[in-house]
């Protein structure tokens, strides 16, 4: 799904959400609009994952090389910059309210940032950004939009759903566009007569539904090393995107950090749930987070976050090793952290 032209045209923009495919397409289209490939080595700065606002500001203040109209700064995995919506540094707020000429900025968050009052995108200047079309969400599809999305993607592949095949596919894969597209690509190979039946969907999604990324995260949250490694292998073989899986880990580790901050601030009950972004129905998850925090302590949680960042760099090919070893090692570290 192409990013809106209005969003692409903004020199200061934000993209957020769990849809890895949509995120990559949006970043790519925005770069094509704002970065001259011939000058990219000199005019483009990609900040480190999870960097603080001072690093972003420093990158924006660098002088543009001669002959280049504007410098460009991209901040990947910028979720941490939105964790304390009410504590936005004044210089940053001023910069975001009145973006200067001669510089471009793209903030990339891997999770869907909440827009409720007092939350990440629920206050100025982000509310103004949203009205201006500077914010693009690429998260899960709304349930009402899934049938239309499936029909459009199937039509582009020349496929036709038979009976309740589309409904079954939506139930099995959920509203993540990337997962739906991967399943349709497999169905494209199976459906020689271009008709997709319920049996085909069941065949394609059986393993994905039972063993994909959520089975991996569920296993390491139980401290089940053998189960987590087995689920990881199956998920990778089934085509699940490692960076999307890593996004799940980042969310969980971020909640550990928020829990440490909440306890240090003396928050109790529903206040703790709110700090972690959990609803009252998810209160049962607190025991697992508290258990992990007791074992790791705040210093250990920060070390775990550093491990997540290093694993991401390796998966993106920015480290020396390009093997699956870092993801395997991270899985074992997560099992140790969450084991009771």
C-alpha positions in Angstrom: 0.0 0.0 0.0 1.7 3.2 -1.2 2.3 6.0 1.2 0.1 9.1 0.6 1.8 11.8 -1.5 0.9 14.4 1.1 2.9 12.6 3.7 5.8 11.9 1.4 6.1 15.6 0.6 6.6 16.7 4.2 10.3 17.3 5.1 9.6 16.5 8.7 7.5 13.3 9.1 6.8 10.3 11.2 5.8 6.7 10.3 4.7 4.3 13.0 3.1 0.8 13.2 3.8 -2.9 13.3 3.5 -3.5 9.5 7.1 -4.1 8.5 6.3 -4.1 4.8 4.4 -0.9 4.9 7.1 0.7 7.0 9.8 -0.2 4.5 7.8 1.0 1.6 7.0 4.3 3.3 10.7 5.0 4.3 11.8 4.1 0.7 9.3 6.4 -0.9 10.1 9.2 1.5 13.8 8.9 0.8 13.2 8.9 -2.9 11.5 12.2 -2.4 14.0 13.9 -0.2 17.4 12.3 -0.7 19.5 12.7 -3.8 21.2 9.2 -4.3 24.3 10.9 -5.8 24.8 12.9 -2.5 23.4 10.4 0.0 26.9 9.5 1.4 27.3 13.1 2.3 23.9 14.4 3.0 22.1 11.5 4.7 22.6 10.6 8.4 21.0 7.5 9.9 21.0 7.8 13.7 21.5 4.8 16.0 18.5 2.8 17.0 16.9 4.0 20.2 19.0 7.2 20.3 18.0 10.1 22.5 16.8 13.5 21.4 20.2 15.2 21.8 21.7 12.9 19.2 18.8 13.7 16.8 19.3 17.4 17.4 23.1 17.1 16.8 22.5 15.3 13.5 20.1 18.0 12.4 22.6 20.8 13.2 25.4 19.4 11.0 26.1 21.6 8.0 25.0 20.5 4.6 27.8 19.9 2.0 28.2 22.5 -0.8 25.8 21.9 -3.7 23.2 20.1 -1.5 20.0 21.9 -0.8 19.1 20.0 2.4 20.5 17.5 4.8 18.4 14.5 5.8 18.2 12.7 9.1 16.4 9.4 9.6 15.9 8.0 13.1 15.1 4.2 13.1 13.4 2.5 16.0 12.5 5.8 17.5 9.8 4.4 19.8 11.7 5.5 22.9 11.5 9.2 21.9 7.7 9.0 22.5 7.7 7.2 25.9 7.4 10.4 27.9 5.1 12.6 25.9 4.9 15.3 28.6 8.6 15.6 28.9 9.5 16.7 25.4 12.6 19.0 25.7 11.8 22.7 24.9 14.4 22.9 22.1 13.0 19.8 20.5 9.4 21.0 20.8 10.4 24.3 19.1 12.1 22.5 16.3 9.1 20.2 15.7 6.6 23.0 15.8 8.5 25.2 13.3 10.8 22.9 11.2 13.7 24.9 9.8 14.5 25.0 6.1 17.5 23.1 4.7 17.0 19.9 6.7 14.7 16.9 6.5 13.7 14.5 9.4 12.0 11.1 9.3 11.2 9.4 12.6 10.4 5.7 12.3 8.6 3.9 15.2 8.2 0.1 15.1 5.0 0.1 17.2 1.7 1.9 16.9 2.0 5.0 19.0 -1.1 5.8 21.1 -2.9 9.0 20.3 -5.1 9.3 23.4 -4.9 12.5 25.5 -1.6 12.5 27.4 -0.1 9.7 25.3 2.6 9.8 22.7 0.6 11.4 19.9 -2.1 12.9 22.0 -0.5 16.3 22.7 1.2 19.1 20.8 3.1 19.3 18.6 2.1 15.8 17.4 -1.6 16.6 17.2 -0.6 19.4 14.8 1.6 17.0 12.9 -1.4 14.7 12.5 -3.6 17.4 11.2 -1.0 18.5 8.7 -0.6 14.9 7.4 3.0 14.5 8.7 2.1 11.2 10.5 1.6 7.9 8.7 0.3 4.8 10.5 1.2 1.4 9.0 -0.2 -0.8 11.8 -2.7 -3.6 11.7 -5.7 -3.2 9.5 -9.1 -2.4 11.0 -11.3 -5.5 11.0 -13.7 -3.8 8.6 -10.9 -3.1 6.1 -9.5 -6.7 6.0 -12.0 -8.1 3.5 -11.4 -5.3 1.0 -7.6 -5.6 1.5 -7.7 -9.3 0.8 -9.9 -8.9 -2.3 -7.7 -6.2 -3.7 -4.4 -8.2 -3.1 -6.0 -11.4 -4.5 -7.2 -9.5 -7.6 -3.7 -8.2 -8.2 -2.5 -11.8 -8.3 -5.4 -13.1 -10.4 -6.8 -15.1 -7.5 -10.5 -15.7 -6.6 -11.6 -16.8 -3.2 -14.1 -19.6 -3.0 -16.7 -19.9 -0.2 -15.4 -18.7 3.1 -11.7 -18.9 2.1 -11.2 -15.1 2.6 -12.8 -15.2 6.0 -10.8 -18.1 7.1 -7.6 -16.4 6.0 -8.4 -13.3 7.9 -9.2 -15.3 11.1 -5.9 -17.3 10.8 -3.6 -14.4 9.9 -5.2 -11.4 11.7 -4.9 -7.9 10.4 -1.2 -7.6 9.7 -0.8 -6.7 6.0 2.6 -8.3 5.8 1.4 -11.7 7.0 -1.7 -11.6 4.7 0.5 -10.8 1.7 2.9 -13.7 2.6 0.0 -16.1 2.8 -1.4 -14.9 -0.5 2.0 -15.4 -2.2 2.0 -19.0 -1.1 -1.6 -19.4 -2.3 -0.6 -18.0 -5.6 1.7 -20.9 -6.1 -0.8 -23.5 -4.9 -3.9 -22.3 -6.9 -3.1 -23.5 -10.4 -6.6 -22.8 -11.5 -6.5 -19.4 -9.7 -9.3 -20.4 -7.3 -8.5 -20.3 -3.6 -10.4 -22.8 -1.5 -10.8 -23.2 2.2 -8.7 -26.3 2.2 -5.9 -24.4 0.6 -6.1 -21.7 3.2 -6.1 -24.3 5.9 -3.1 -26.0 4.4 -1.1 -22.7 4.1 -2.0 -21.2 7.5 -2.0 -24.3 9.7 1.6 -24.1 10.5 1.7 -20.3 10.4 -1.2 -20.0 12.8 0.3 -22.5 15.4 4.0 -21.8 15.1 4.8 -18.4 13.8 6.2 -15.4 15.7 3.6 -15.3 18.5 4.5 -18.9 19.5 8.2 -17.8 19.7 7.4 -14.9 22.0 5.0 -17.0 24.1 7.7 -19.6 24.6 10.5 -17.3 25.8 8.1 -15.5 28.0 7.6 -18.9 29.7 11.3 -19.5 30.0 10.9 -22.4 27.6 14.3 -22.4 25.7 13.7 -25.5 23.7 10.2 -24.4 22.6 11.4 -20.9 21.8 14.3 -22.1 19.6 12.0 -24.6 17.8 9.3 -21.9 17.3 12.0 -19.5 16.0 13.3 -22.0 13.5 9.8 -22.7 12.2 8.9 -19.0 12.0 12.0 -18.2 10.0 11.4 -21.2 7.7 7.8 -20.0 7.2 9.0 -16.6 6.1 8.2 -14.5 9.2 10.3 -11.3 9.1 13.1 -11.3 11.7 12.9 -7.5 12.2 9.1 -7.8 12.9 9.8 -10.5 15.5 12.5 -8.3 17.0 9.9 -5.5 17.2 7.9 -7.8 19.6 11.0 -8.1 21.8 11.6 -4.4 21.8 8.1 -3.8 23.0 8.4 -6.2 25.9 11.8 -4.9 26.9 10.4 -1.3 26.7 7.7 -2.4 29.1 10.3 -3.6 31.5 12.0 -0.2 31.4 8.6 1.5 32.0 7.9 -0.8 34.9 11.2 0.1 36.5 10.4 3.8 36.1 6.8 3.3 37.4 8.0 1.5 40.6 10.7 4.1 41.2 8.0 6.8 41.0 5.9 4.8 43.5 3.0 4.2 41.0 0.4 1.6 42.1 -2.4 -0.4 40.5 -4.0 1.1 37.4 -1.2 3.7 37.2 1.3 1.0 36.6 -0.9 -0.5 33.9 -1.2 2.8 32.2 2.5 3.4 32.3 3.1 0.1 30.5 0.3 0.8 28.0 -1.7 -2.2 29.3 -5.5 -2.3 29.8 -7.1 -3.7 33.0 -7.8 -6.9 31.1 -4.1 -7.4 30.7 -3.3 -7.0 34.4 -2.3 -10.7 34.5 0.8 -9.8 32.5 2.3 -7.8 35.3 3.5 -10.8 37.2 5.7 -11.8 34.3 7.2 -8.4 33.9 7.8 -8.0 37.6 9.5 -11.4 37.8 11.8 -10.5 34.9 12.6 -7.0 36.5 13.4 -8.6 39.8 15.9 -10.9 38.1 17.5 -8.4 35.8 17.2 -5.2 37.8 17.2 -1.9 35.8 20.8 -2.3 34.8 20.1 -5.7 33.4 17.1 -4.5 31.4 19.2 -1.8 29.8 21.8 -4.4 28.9 19.0 -6.5 27.3 17.9 -3.5 25.3 21.5 -3.1 24.1 21.5 -6.7 23.0 18.2 -6.1 21.1 19.8 -3.1 19.3 22.9 -5.1 18.4 20.8 -8.0 17.1 18.9 -5.5 14.9 22.1 -4.1 13.5 23.3 -7.6 12.7 20.0 -8.5 10.9 20.2 -5.3 8.9 23.7 -6.3 7.8 25.5 -3.5 9.5 27.5 -5.8 11.7 30.3 -8.2 10.7 28.2 -11.3 11.3 25.2 -12.0 9.0 24.2 -15.4 10.6 21.2 -16.2 12.7 23.4 -16.6 15.8 22.6 -13.2 17.3 18.8 -14.0 17.1 19.4 -17.4 18.7 21.5 -15.8 21.4 18.9 -13.2 22.1 16.2 -15.9 22.4 18.2 -17.7 25.1 18.8 -14.4 26.9 15.1 -13.7 26.8 14.3 -17.2 28.2 16.7 -16.6 31.1 15.2 -13.2 31.8 11.6 -14.4 31.9 12.2 -17.9 33.4 10.5 -18.2 36.8 
